[in-house]
Amino acid sequence: MKKVYTCFCTSVIHEGHLNIINEAQKYGELIVGVLSDAAMLRFDKFPIISCEERMNMVRAIPGVSKVILQEKLLYDDVIKEIKPDYVIHGDNWLRGPMYSLRSKVAALLETYGGKIIDVPYSYSEEIKRTDARVREKLAMPEYRRKRLHQLINICDIVKTIEVHSGLTGLIAEKTLVETEEGLDQFDAMWVSSLCDSLAKGKPDIELVDMTSRFRTIDDIMEVTTKPIIFDGDTGGLTEHFVYTVRSLERMGVSAVIIEDKTGLKKNSLFGTEVRQTQDSIDNFCAKITAGKKVQLTDDFMIIARIESLILEKGMEDALNRADAYVRAGADGIMIHSRKKEPAEILEFCDHFRSHNTETPIVVVPTSYNSITEEELVQHGVNIVIYANQLTRSAFPAMEKTARAILQHHRALEVDENLMPISDIISLIDEL
């Protein structure tokens, strides 16, 4: 009997999947692959049930002969192992980013005479409702909040991009690119104090109050499902910080990062060019401990940001603070630098990892932006934050457009540089 292979990357079985199953049975023995958690993440399909539960769900479908785990988004290993006569898939992979995936499958099958069967993709109101319910579940606070912990355990490195509005949240949520490994995307979102302030035309001195910043989070959460890391600046007074922790946790935010400075906030990248005061270790530890005490779940993370390298206090001070903050309850350490090269960041990571292999390390390679994610992983980094690139790319583009309209007294000359409004609207899901 000929072998037929298909792969599911879903936490729910609906009529579209059953249609694939029914069609596949016509060609021979059906083997179904279940995509691993890590591979699903790369495909923007965060699982809401465990891998074993997904495999059992597929095993229960009549007509399925065998269920296997597909570790990677690419089919290479599976095809080499089982050599299916047919690979069956919905015809949605005939276009868009998934087309490269199909091309690789076709090339592998061609080496021994296998074929692809493209089944017309199923569209119905029931499928639409099912998909919408999954997305709504992923967006619920109790599911979203714990997702950063899950990502840290699954991913080599959690790729995080700055967002400051619902629209930039959708860009972070839906941007997908082709890679040698298949497809890739961002894992989490960073709500930056700097970018939130700039979007409101305000200076980055903690002038925008928490109520306003929470409103930004609401706008982003309403249209996305990815976990959020919140830039909490200094955390403010300890008495205020505990309320911030409670509010963020209740909203479904995954983590807050607070920096060990006091007084009027100045952006860290100014370093010693402006007056900046680092908090004492005891005071900052007390703030961390107070925040951890008021948490209601183990999902929420308080990450301590160390400014010692920014303020030229030295590596020993940075490492001493890291150890103290972890003892005080910090769930992660963010180490910051404004050097153009990553040497001191990597030195810190190596020293810290020599005696602490568990606590997540967060970096923000804004100034030392030549380093790759792969290099960061080699030095024990768990989360990388691209902290302001969307804001910095938007401003010059908008200013250029505004200038051109003024110069030409019409909009014709700028049109070729503009995205069609229909493409922007297509980002937004209709209920």
Buried (B, 14 or more C-beta within 10 A) or exposed (E): EEBBBBBBBBBBBBEBBBBBBBBBBEBBBBBBBBBBBBBBBBBBBBBBEEBEEBBEBBEEBEEBEBBBBBBBBBBBEBBEEBBBBBBBBBEBBEEEBBEBBBEBBEEBBEEEEBEBBBBEBBEEEEBEEBBEEBEEBBBEBEBBBBBBBBBBEBBEBBBBBBBBBBBBBBBBBBEBEBEEEBBBBBBBBBBBBBBBBBBEEEEBEBEBEBEEBBEBBEBBBEBBBBBBBBBBBBBBEBEEBBEBBBBBBEBBBBBBBBBBBBEEBBBBBEBEEEEBEBBEBEEBBBBBBBBBEBBEEEBBBBBBBBBBBBBEBEEEBBBBBBBBBBEBBBBBBBBBBBEEEBEBBBBBBEBBBEEBEEBBBBBBBBBBEEBEBEEBBEBBBBBBBBBBEBBEEBEEEEEEBEEBBEEEEEEEEBEEEEEEEEEEEEBEEEE
